[in-house]
Amino acid sequence: MYAGNYAVVNGGIYFIAQTREARFAVHFFNSSSGKTRQLATIPKTASWGFSVSPDEHRILYTQVDREGADLMRVENFR
């Protein structure tokens, strides 16, 4: 599971995981059969946030479109 992105539903658990190719994908674990299947791949990096609609026809997740960093320098004036 990636970044705590999962949703528990009556029949199992939807979740985001990283594939062997280091891509992200949406999976469903069926609690009755004990089997997991991949439903879709995510084209970009997934981030925190995941939800499934009540009818289980749609999912909502966050993705990183652009990454960056701010540099900060801390000076000790003592």
mmCIF file as gemmi writes it, N, C-alpha and C atoms, coordinates in Angstrom:
data_model
loop_
_atom_site.group_PDB
_atom_site.id
_atom_site.type_symbol
_atom_site.label_atom_id
_atom_site.label_alt_id
_atom_site.label_comp_id
_atom_site.label_asym_id
_atom_site.label_entity_id
_atom_site.label_seq_id
_atom_site.pdbx_PDB_ins_code
_atom_site.Cartn_x
_atom_site.Cartn_y
_atom_site.Cartn_z
_atom_site.occupancy
_atom_site.B_iso_or_equiv
_atom_site.pdbx_formal_charge
_atom_site.auth_seq_id
_atom_site.auth_asym_id
_atom_site.pdbx_PDB_model_num
ATOM 1 N N . MET Axp A 1 ? 0.838 -1.167 0 1 0 ? 1 A 1
ATOM 2 C CA . MET Axp A 1 ? 0 0 0 1 0 ? 1 A 1
ATOM 3 C C . MET Axp A 1 ? 0.892 1.241 0 1 0 ? 1 A 1
ATOM 4 N N . TYR Axp A 2 ? 0.47 2.279 -0.683 1 0 ? 2 A 1
ATOM 5 C CA . TYR Axp A 2 ? 1.281 3.48 -0.794 1 0 ? 2 A 1
ATOM 6 C C . TYR Axp A 2 ? 0.622 4.645 -0.06 1 0 ? 2 A 1
ATOM 7 N N . ALA Axp A 3 ? 1.357 5.266 0.828 1 0 ? 3 A 1
ATOM 8 C CA . ALA Axp A 3 ? 0.964 6.508 1.525 1 0 ? 3 A 1
ATOM 9 C C . ALA Axp A 3 ? -0.381 6.409 2.232 1 0 ? 3 A 1
ATOM 10 N N . GLY Axp A 4 ? -0.737 5.227 2.686 1 0 ? 4 A 1
ATOM 11 C CA . GLY Axp A 4 ? -2.008 5.078 3.397 1 0 ? 4 A 1
ATOM 12 C C . GLY Axp A 4 ? -3.22 5.263 2.513 1 0 ? 4 A 1
ATOM 13 N N . ASN Axp A 5 ? -3.061 5.135 1.2 1 0 ? 5 A 1
ATOM 14 C CA . ASN Axp A 5 ? -4.164 5.334 0.262 1 0 ? 5 A 1
ATOM 15 C C . ASN Axp A 5 ? -4.976 4.056 0.115 1 0 ? 5 A 1
ATOM 16 N N . TYR Axp A 6 ? -6.065 3.97 0.879 1 0 ? 6 A 1
ATOM 17 C CA . TYR Axp A 6 ? -6.951 2.819 0.782 1 0 ? 6 A 1
ATOM 18 C C . TYR Axp A 6 ? -8.351 3.224 1.199 1 0 ? 6 A 1
ATOM 19 N N . ALA Axp A 7 ? -9.316 2.424 0.798 1 0 ? 7 A 1
ATOM 20 C CA . ALA Axp A 7 ? -10.707 2.641 1.186 1 0 ? 7 A 1
ATOM 21 C C . ALA Axp A 7 ? -11.339 1.27 1.422 1 0 ? 7 A 1
ATOM 22 N N . VAL Axp A 8 ? -11.902 1.094 2.606 1 0 ? 8 A 1
ATOM 23 C CA . VAL Axp A 8 ? -12.567 -0.15 2.959 1 0 ? 8 A 1
ATOM 24 C C . VAL Axp A 8 ? -14.026 -0.063 2.533 1 0 ? 8 A 1
ATOM 25 N N . VAL Axp A 9 ? -14.489 -1.069 1.792 1 0 ? 9 A 1
ATOM 26 C CA . VAL Axp A 9 ? -15.88 -1.141 1.34 1 0 ? 9 A 1
ATOM 27 C C . VAL Axp A 9 ? -16.455 -2.484 1.792 1 0 ? 9 A 1
ATOM 28 N N . ASN Axp A 10 ? -17.744 -2.707 1.548 1 0 ? 10 A 1
ATOM 29 C CA . ASN Axp A 10 ? -18.381 -3.944 2.001 1 0 ? 10 A 1
ATOM 30 C C . ASN Axp A 10 ? -17.686 -5.206 1.492 1 0 ? 10 A 1
ATOM 31 N N . GLY Axp A 11 ? -17.254 -5.221 0.239 1 0 ? 11 A 1
ATOM 32 C CA . GLY Axp A 11 ? -16.681 -6.437 -0.334 1 0 ? 11 A 1
ATOM 33 C C . GLY Axp A 11 ? -15.179 -6.558 -0.257 1 0 ? 11 A 1
ATOM 34 N N . GLY Axp A 12 ? -14.496 -5.532 0.276 1 0 ? 12 A 1
ATOM 35 C CA . GLY Axp A 12 ? -13.041 -5.616 0.323 1 0 ? 12 A 1
ATOM 36 C C . GLY Axp A 12 ? -12.374 -4.27 0.533 1 0 ? 12 A 1
ATOM 37 N N . ILE Axp A 13 ? -11.212 -4.113 -0.091 1 0 ? 13 A 1
ATOM 38 C CA . ILE Axp A 13 ? -10.414 -2.895 0.09 1 0 ? 13 A 1
ATOM 39 C C . ILE Axp A 13 ? -9.861 -2.442 -1.262 1 0 ? 13 A 1
ATOM 40 N N . TYR Axp A 14 ? -10.093 -1.184 -1.604 1 0 ? 14 A 1
ATOM 41 C CA . TYR Axp A 14 ? -9.44 -0.55 -2.747 1 0 ? 14 A 1
ATOM 42 C C . TYR Axp A 14 ? -8.183 0.12 -2.213 1 0 ? 14 A 1
ATOM 43 N N . PHE Axp A 15 ? -7.093 0.041 -2.965 1 0 ? 15 A 1
ATOM 44 C CA . PHE Axp A 15 ? -5.86 0.667 -2.498 1 0 ? 15 A 1
ATOM 45 C C . PHE Axp A 15 ? -4.928 0.977 -3.66 1 0 ? 15 A 1
ATOM 46 N N . ILE Axp A 16 ? -3.987 1.893 -3.405 1 0 ? 16 A 1
ATOM 47 C CA . ILE Axp A 16 ? -2.936 2.212 -4.378 1 0 ? 16 A 1
ATOM 48 C C . ILE Axp A 16 ? -1.66 1.538 -3.915 1 0 ? 16 A 1
ATOM 49 N N . ALA Axp A 17 ? -0.982 0.894 -4.856 1 0 ? 17 A 1
ATOM 50 C CA . ALA Axp A 17 ? 0.296 0.246 -4.574 1 0 ? 17 A 1
ATOM 51 C C . ALA Axp A 17 ? 1.251 0.552 -5.712 1 0 ? 17 A 1
ATOM 52 N N . GLN Axp A 18 ? 2.535 0.361 -5.453 1 0 ? 18 A 1
ATOM 53 C CA . GLN Axp A 18 ? 3.532 0.503 -6.508 1 0 ? 18 A 1
ATOM 54 C C . GLN Axp A 18 ? 3.732 -0.843 -7.168 1 0 ? 18 A 1
ATOM 55 N N . THR Axp A 19 ? 3.833 -0.843 -8.489 1 0 ? 19 A 1
ATOM 56 C CA . THR Axp A 19 ? 4.074 -2.071 -9.233 1 0 ? 19 A 1
ATOM 57 C C . THR Axp A 19 ? 5.568 -2.367 -9.258 1 0 ? 19 A 1
ATOM 58 N N . ARG Axp A 20 ? 5.94 -3.5 -9.795 1 0 ? 20 A 1
ATOM 59 C CA . ARG Axp A 20 ? 7.362 -3.861 -9.911 1 0 ? 20 A 1
ATOM 60 C C . ARG Axp A 20 ? 8.127 -2.872 -10.789 1 0 ? 20 A 1
ATOM 61 N N . GLU Axp A 21 ? 7.413 -2.253 -11.709 1 0 ? 21 A 1
ATOM 62 C CA . GLU Axp A 21 ? 8.029 -1.267 -12.6 1 0 ? 21 A 1
ATOM 63 C C . GLU Axp A 21 ? 8.107 0.113 -11.958 1 0 ? 21 A 1
ATOM 64 N N . ALA Axp A 22 ? 7.81 0.202 -10.66 1 0 ? 22 A 1
ATOM 65 C CA . ALA Axp A 22 ? 7.831 1.448 -9.886 1 0 ? 22 A 1
ATOM 66 C C . ALA Axp A 22 ? 6.78 2.437 -10.359 1 0 ? 22 A 1
ATOM 67 N N . ARG Axp A 23 ? 5.708 1.932 -10.938 1 0 ? 23 A 1
ATOM 68 C CA . ARG Axp A 23 ? 4.569 2.769 -11.288 1 0 ? 23 A 1
ATOM 69 C C . ARG Axp A 23 ? 3.502 2.571 -10.223 1 0 ? 23 A 1
ATOM 70 N N . PHE Axp A 24 ? 2.521 3.424 -10.219 1 0 ? 24 A 1
ATOM 71 C CA . PHE Axp A 24 ? 1.439 3.325 -9.244 1 0 ? 24 A 1
ATOM 72 C C . PHE Axp A 24 ? 0.211 2.724 -9.917 1 0 ? 24 A 1
ATOM 73 N N . ALA Axp A 25 ? -0.554 1.953 -9.145 1 0 ? 25 A 1
ATOM 74 C CA . ALA Axp A 25 ? -1.744 1.314 -9.693 1 0 ? 25 A 1
ATOM 75 C C . ALA Axp A 25 ? -2.808 1.189 -8.606 1 0 ? 25 A 1
ATOM 76 N N . VAL Axp A 26 ? -4.067 1.178 -9.054 1 0 ? 26 A 1
ATOM 77 C CA . VAL Axp A 26 ? -5.198 0.968 -8.163 1 0 ? 26 A 1
ATOM 78 C C . VAL Axp A 26 ? -5.513 -0.523 -8.169 1 0 ? 26 A 1
ATOM 79 N N . HIS Axp A 27 ? -5.657 -1.091 -6.978 1 0 ? 27 A 1
ATOM 80 C CA . HIS Axp A 27 ? -5.941 -2.511 -6.812 1 0 ? 27 A 1
ATOM 81 C C . HIS Axp A 27 ? -7.2 -2.686 -5.97 1 0 ? 27 A 1
ATOM 82 N N . PHE Axp A 28 ? -7.791 -3.879 -6.077 1 0 ? 28 A 1
ATOM 83 C CA . PHE Axp A 28 ? -8.92 -4.232 -5.223 1 0 ? 28 A 1
ATOM 84 C C . PHE Axp A 28 ? -8.649 -5.59 -4.606 1 0 ? 28 A 1
ATOM 85 N N . PHE Axp A 29 ? -8.718 -5.637 -3.271 1 0 ? 29 A 1
ATOM 86 C CA . PHE Axp A 29 ? -8.618 -6.896 -2.538 1 0 ? 29 A 1
ATOM 87 C C . PHE Axp A 29 ? -10.025 -7.355 -2.221 1 0 ? 29 A 1
ATOM 88 N N . ASN Axp A 30 ? -10.418 -8.518 -2.746 1 0 ? 30 A 1
ATOM 89 C CA . ASN Axp A 30 ? -11.737 -9.078 -2.507 1 0 ? 30 A 1
ATOM 90 C C . ASN Axp A 30 ? -11.676 -9.917 -1.235 1 0 ? 30 A 1
ATOM 91 N N . SER Axp A 31 ? -12.409 -9.499 -0.22 1 0 ? 31 A 1
ATOM 92 C CA . SER Axp A 31 ? -12.328 -10.191 1.07 1 0 ? 31 A 1
ATOM 93 C C . SER Axp A 31 ? -12.974 -11.58 1.034 1 0 ? 31 A 1
ATOM 94 N N . SER Axp A 32 ? -13.892 -11.829 0.113 1 0 ? 32 A 1
ATOM 95 C CA . SER Axp A 32 ? -14.517 -13.147 0.008 1 0 ? 32 A 1
ATOM 96 C C . SER Axp A 32 ? -13.58 -14.18 -0.611 1 0 ? 32 A 1
ATOM 97 N N . SER Axp A 33 ? -12.917 -13.79 -1.695 1 0 ? 33 A 1
ATOM 98 C CA . SER Axp A 33 ? -12.046 -14.733 -2.398 1 0 ? 33 A 1
ATOM 99 C C . SER Axp A 33 ? -10.607 -14.703 -1.889 1 0 ? 33 A 1
ATOM 100 N N . GLY Axp A 34 ? -10.23 -13.588 -1.233 1 0 ? 34 A 1
ATOM 101 C CA . GLY Axp A 34 ? -8.849 -13.443 -0.779 1 0 ? 34 A 1
ATOM 102 C C . GLY Axp A 34 ? -7.893 -13.06 -1.898 1 0 ? 34 A 1
ATOM 103 N N . LYS Axp A 35 ? -8.452 -12.711 -3.061 1 0 ? 35 A 1
ATOM 104 C CA . LYS Axp A 35 ? -7.626 -12.369 -4.224 1 0 ? 35 A 1
ATOM 105 C C . LYS Axp A 35 ? -7.571 -10.861 -4.437 1 0 ? 35 A 1
ATOM 106 N N . THR Axp A 36 ? -6.447 -10.427 -4.994 1 0 ? 36 A 1
ATOM 107 C CA . THR Axp A 36 ? -6.242 -9.016 -5.324 1 0 ? 36 A 1
ATOM 108 C C . THR Axp A 36 ? -6.1 -8.896 -6.831 1 0 ? 36 A 1
ATOM 109 N N . ARG Axp A 37 ? -6.735 -7.872 -7.402 1 0 ? 37 A 1
ATOM 110 C CA . ARG Axp A 37 ? -6.562 -7.632 -8.834 1 0 ? 37 A 1
ATOM 111 C C . ARG Axp A 37 ? -6.279 -6.16 -9.075 1 0 ? 37 A 1
ATOM 112 N N . GLN Axp A 38 ? -5.479 -5.919 -10.092 1 0 ? 38 A 1
ATOM 113 C CA . GLN Axp A 38 ? -5.151 -4.538 -10.477 1 0 ? 38 A 1
ATOM 114 C C . GLN Axp A 38 ? -6.27 -4.013 -11.357 1 0 ? 38 A 1
ATOM 115 N N . LEU Axp A 39 ? -6.755 -2.811 -11.044 1 0 ? 39 A 1
ATOM 116 C CA . LEU Axp A 39 ? -7.853 -2.215 -11.79 1 0 ? 39 A 1
ATOM 117 C C . LEU Axp A 39 ? -7.384 -1.189 -12.816 1 0 ? 39 A 1
ATOM 118 N N . ALA Axp A 40 ? -6.364 -0.418 -12.456 1 0 ? 40 A 1
ATOM 119 C CA . ALA Axp A 40 ? -5.897 0.646 -13.351 1 0 ? 40 A 1
ATOM 120 C C . ALA Axp A 40 ? -4.501 1.084 -12.945 1 0 ? 40 A 1
ATOM 121 N N . THR Axp A 41 ? -3.753 1.589 -13.92 1 0 ? 41 A 1
ATOM 122 C CA . THR Axp A 41 ? -2.464 2.196 -13.604 1 0 ? 41 A 1
ATOM 123 C C . THR Axp A 41 ? -2.657 3.696 -13.513 1 0 ? 41 A 1
ATOM 124 N N . ILE Axp A 42 ? -1.806 4.332 -12.738 1 0 ? 42 A 1
ATOM 125 C CA . ILE Axp A 42 ? -1.845 5.781 -12.556 1 0 ? 42 A 1
ATOM 126 C C . ILE Axp A 42 ? -0.631 6.342 -13.292 1 0 ? 42 A 1
ATOM 127 N N . PRO Axp A 43 ? -0.849 7.274 -14.218 1 0 ? 43 A 1
ATOM 128 C CA . PRO Axp A 43 ? 0.251 7.734 -15.06 1 0 ? 43 A 1
ATOM 129 C C . PRO Axp A 43 ? 1.331 8.561 -14.357 1 0 ? 43 A 1
ATOM 130 N N . LYS Axp A 44 ? 0.988 9.165 -13.233 1 0 ? 44 A 1
ATOM 131 C CA . LYS Axp A 44 ? 1.954 9.997 -12.514 1 0 ? 44 A 1
ATOM 132 C C . LYS Axp A 44 ? 2.097 9.489 -11.084 1 0 ? 44 A 1
ATOM 133 N N . THR Axp A 45 ? 2.953 10.144 -10.307 1 0 ? 45 A 1
ATOM 134 C CA . THR Axp A 45 ? 3.175 9.748 -8.921 1 0 ? 45 A 1
ATOM 135 C C . THR Axp A 45 ? 1.926 10.014 -8.087 1 0 ? 45 A 1
ATOM 136 N N . ALA Axp A 46 ? 1.503 9.013 -7.315 1 0 ? 46 A 1
ATOM 137 C CA . ALA Axp A 46 ? 0.367 9.183 -6.408 1 0 ? 46 A 1
ATOM 138 C C . ALA Axp A 46 ? 0.85 9.882 -5.149 1 0 ? 46 A 1
ATOM 139 N N . SER Axp A 47 ? -0.064 10.573 -4.492 1 0 ? 47 A 1
ATOM 140 C CA . SER Axp A 47 ? 0.254 11.262 -3.255 1 0 ? 47 A 1
ATOM 141 C C . SER Axp A 47 ? -0.79 10.895 -2.218 1 0 ? 47 A 1
ATOM 142 N N . TRP Axp A 48 ? -0.778 11.574 -1.068 1 0 ? 48 A 1
ATOM 143 C CA . TRP Axp A 48 ? -1.735 11.288 0.001 1 0 ? 48 A 1
ATOM 144 C C . TRP Axp A 48 ? -3.134 11.682 -0.424 1 0 ? 48 A 1
ATOM 145 N N . GLY Axp A 49 ? -4.083 10.809 -0.195 1 0 ? 49 A 1
ATOM 146 C CA . GLY Axp A 49 ? -5.483 11.105 -0.47 1 0 ? 49 A 1
ATOM 147 C C . GLY Axp A 49 ? -6.107 10.093 -1.401 1 0 ? 49 A 1
ATOM 148 N N . PHE Axp A 50 ? -7.164 9.433 -0.948 1 0 ? 50 A 1
ATOM 149 C CA . PHE Axp A 50 ? -7.811 8.39 -1.741 1 0 ? 50 A 1
ATOM 150 C C . PHE Axp A 50 ? -9.222 8.185 -1.224 1 0 ? 50 A 1
ATOM 151 N N . SER Axp A 51 ? -10.181 8.058 -2.142 1 0 ? 51 A 1
ATOM 152 C CA . SER Axp A 51 ? -11.567 7.841 -1.75 1 0 ? 51 A 1
ATOM 153 C C . SER Axp A 51 ? -12.288 7.09 -2.858 1 0 ? 51 A 1
ATOM 154 N N . VAL Axp A 52 ? -13.306 6.318 -2.491 1 0 ? 52 A 1
ATOM 155 C CA . VAL Axp A 52 ? -14.134 5.573 -3.444 1 0 ? 52 A 1
ATOM 156 C C . VAL Axp A 52 ? -15.565 6.075 -3.302 1 0 ? 52 A 1
ATOM 157 N N . SER Axp A 53 ? -16.238 6.284 -4.435 1 0 ? 53 A 1
ATOM 158 C CA . SER Axp A 53 ? -17.628 6.751 -4.393 1 0 ? 53 A 1
ATOM 159 C C . SER Axp A 53 ? -18.518 5.679 -3.767 1 0 ? 53 A 1
ATOM 160 N N . PRO Axp A 54 ? -19.663 6.069 -3.196 1 0 ? 54 A 1
ATOM 161 C CA . PRO Axp A 54 ? -20.553 5.093 -2.55 1 0 ? 54 A 1
ATOM 162 C C . PRO Axp A 54 ? -20.997 3.958 -3.476 1 0 ? 54 A 1
ATOM 163 N N . ASP Axp A 55 ? -21.152 4.235 -4.775 1 0 ? 55 A 1
ATOM 164 C CA . ASP Axp A 55 ? -21.562 3.178 -5.716 1 0 ? 55 A 1
ATOM 165 C C . ASP Axp A 55 ? -20.362 2.388 -6.256 1 0 ? 55 A 1
ATOM 166 N N . GLU Axp A 56 ? -19.148 2.753 -5.831 1 0 ? 56 A 1
ATOM 167 C CA . GLU Axp A 56 ? -17.889 2.103 -6.211 1 0 ? 56 A 1
ATOM 168 C C . GLU Axp A 56 ? -17.609 2.153 -7.717 1 0 ? 56 A 1
ATOM 169 N N . HIS Axp A 57 ? -18.142 3.162 -8.388 1 0 ? 57 A 1
ATOM 170 C CA . HIS Axp A 57 ? -17.879 3.323 -9.823 1 0 ? 57 A 1
ATOM 171 C C . HIS Axp A 57 ? -16.78 4.344 -10.102 1 0 ? 57 A 1
ATOM 172 N N . ARG Axp A 58 ? -16.403 5.126 -9.089 1 0 ? 58 A 1
ATOM 173 C CA . ARG Axp A 58 ? -15.381 6.155 -9.268 1 0 ? 58 A 1
ATOM 174 C C . ARG Axp A 58 ? -14.448 6.163 -8.072 1 0 ? 58 A 1
ATOM 175 N N . ILE Axp A 59 ? -13.211 6.545 -8.365 1 0 ? 59 A 1
ATOM 176 C CA . ILE Axp A 59 ? -12.25 6.762 -7.285 1 0 ? 59 A 1
ATOM 177 C C . ILE Axp A 59 ? -11.708 8.173 -7.41 1 0 ? 59 A 1
ATOM 178 N N . LEU Axp A 60 ? -11.255 8.689 -6.311 1 0 ? 60 A 1
ATOM 179 C CA . LEU Axp A 60 ? -10.641 10.013 -6.271 1 0 ? 60 A 1
ATOM 180 C C . LEU Axp A 60 ? -9.291 9.841 -5.588 1 0 ? 60 A 1
ATOM 181 N N . TYR Axp A 61 ? -8.232 10.304 -6.234 1 0 ? 61 A 1
ATOM 182 C CA . TYR Axp A 61 ? -6.897 10.218 -5.642 1 0 ? 61 A 1
ATOM 183 C C . TYR Axp A 61 ? -6.119 11.461 -6.01 1 0 ? 61 A 1
ATOM 184 N N . THR Axp A 62 ? -5.069 11.709 -5.274 1 0 ? 62 A 1
ATOM 185 C CA . THR Axp A 62 ? -4.211 12.856 -5.58 1 0 ? 62 A 1
ATOM 186 C C . THR Axp A 62 ? -2.983 12.37 -6.324 1 0 ? 62 A 1
ATOM 187 N N . GLN Axp A 63 ? -2.489 13.228 -7.197 1 0 ? 63 A 1
ATOM 188 C CA . GLN Axp A 63 ? -1.27 12.903 -7.927 1 0 ? 63 A 1
ATOM 189 C C . GLN Axp A 63 ? -0.352 14.112 -7.942 1 0 ? 63 A 1
ATOM 190 N N . VAL Axp A 64 ? 0.918 13.85 -8.083 1 0 ? 64 A 1
ATOM 191 C CA . VAL Axp A 64 ? 1.921 14.902 -8.135 1 0 ? 64 A 1
ATOM 192 C C . VAL Axp A 64 ? 2.156 15.245 -9.6 1 0 ? 64 A 1
ATOM 193 N N . ASP Axp A 65 ? 1.811 16.459 -9.995 1 0 ? 65 A 1
ATOM 194 C CA . ASP Axp A 65 ? 2.042 16.894 -11.37 1 0 ? 65 A 1
ATOM 195 C C . ASP Axp A 65 ? 3.44 17.476 -11.545 1 0 ? 65 A 1
ATOM 196 N N . ARG Axp A 66 ? 3.938 18.098 -10.482 1 0 ? 66 A 1
ATOM 197 C CA . ARG Axp A 66 ? 5.254 18.718 -10.555 1 0 ? 66 A 1
ATOM 198 C C . ARG Axp A 66 ? 5.866 18.711 -9.165 1 0 ? 66 A 1
ATOM 199 N N . GLU Axp A 67 ? 7.127 18.365 -9.081 1 0 ? 67 A 1
ATOM 200 C CA . GLU Axp A 67 ? 7.815 18.365 -7.801 1 0 ? 67 A 1
ATOM 201 C C . GLU Axp A 67 ? 8.905 19.427 -7.82 1 0 ? 67 A 1
ATOM 202 N N . GLY Axp A 68 ? 9.198 19.951 -6.649 1 0 ? 68 A 1
ATOM 203 C CA . GLY Axp A 68 ? 10.246 20.936 -6.532 1 0 ? 68 A 1
ATOM 204 C C . GLY Axp A 68 ? 10.701 21.028 -5.093 1 0 ? 68 A 1
ATOM 205 N N . ALA Axp A 69 ? 11.633 21.905 -4.865 1 0 ? 69 A 1
ATOM 206 C CA . ALA Axp A 69 ? 12.139 22.078 -3.511 1 0 ? 69 A 1
ATOM 207 C C . ALA Axp A 69 ? 12.499 23.539 -3.294 1 0 ? 69 A 1
ATOM 208 N N . ASP Axp A 70 ? 12.328 23.977 -2.083 1 0 ? 70 A 1
ATOM 209 C CA . ASP Axp A 70 ? 12.775 25.296 -1.668 1 0 ? 70 A 1
ATOM 210 C C . ASP Axp A 70 ? 13.976 25.084 -0.767 1 0 ? 70 A 1
ATOM 211 N N . LEU Axp A 71 ? 14.997 25.834 -1.009 1 0 ? 71 A 1
ATOM 212 C CA . LEU Axp A 71 ? 16.18 25.728 -0.167 1 0 ? 71 A 1
ATOM 213 C C . LEU Axp A 71 ? 16.111 26.792 0.909 1 0 ? 71 A 1
ATOM 214 N N . MET Axp A 72 ? 16.489 26.421 2.087 1 0 ? 72 A 1
ATOM 215 C CA . MET Axp A 72 ? 16.474 27.351 3.202 1 0 ? 72 A 1
ATOM 216 C C . MET Axp A 72 ? 17.772 27.167 3.985 1 0 ? 72 A 1
ATOM 217 N N . ARG Axp A 73 ? 18.332 28.245 4.38 1 0 ? 73 A 1
ATOM 218 C CA . ARG Axp A 73 ? 19.557 28.174 5.168 1 0 ? 73 A 1
ATOM 219 C C . ARG Axp A 73 ? 19.276 28.759 6.544 1 0 ? 73 A 1
ATOM 220 N N . VAL Axp A 74 ? 19.734 28.067 7.551 1 0 ? 74 A 1
ATOM 221 C CA . VAL Axp A 74 ? 19.53 28.51 8.915 1 0 ? 74 A 1
ATOM 222 C C . VAL Axp A 74 ? 20.88 28.964 9.452 1 0 ? 74 A 1
ATOM 223 N N . GLU Axp A 75 ? 20.916 30.175 9.986 1 0 ? 75 A 1
ATOM 224 C CA . GLU Axp A 75 ? 22.138 30.719 10.563 1 0 ? 75 A 1
ATOM 225 C C . GLU Axp A 75 ? 21.991 30.736 12.085 1 0 ? 75 A 1
ATOM 226 N N . ASN Axp A 76 ? 23.03 30.401 12.756 1 0 ? 76 A 1
ATOM 227 C CA . ASN Axp A 76 ? 23.045 30.483 14.211 1 0 ? 76 A 1
ATOM 228 C C . ASN Axp A 76 ? 23.758 31.777 14.606 1 0 ? 76 A 1
ATOM 229 N N . PHE Axp A 77 ? 23.046 32.701 15.239 1 0 ? 77 A 1
ATOM 230 C CA . PHE Axp A 77 ? 23.611 34 15.58 1 0 ? 77 A 1
ATOM 231 C C . PHE Axp A 77 ? 24.012 34.112 17.036 1 0 ? 77 A 1
ATOM 232 N N . ARG Axp A 78 ? 24.244 33.05 17.693 1 0 ? 78 A 1
ATOM 233 C CA . ARG Axp A 78 ? 24.652 33.111 19.098 1 0 ? 78 A 1
ATOM 234 C C . ARG Axp A 78 ? 26.13 33.302 19.214 1 0 ? 78 A 1
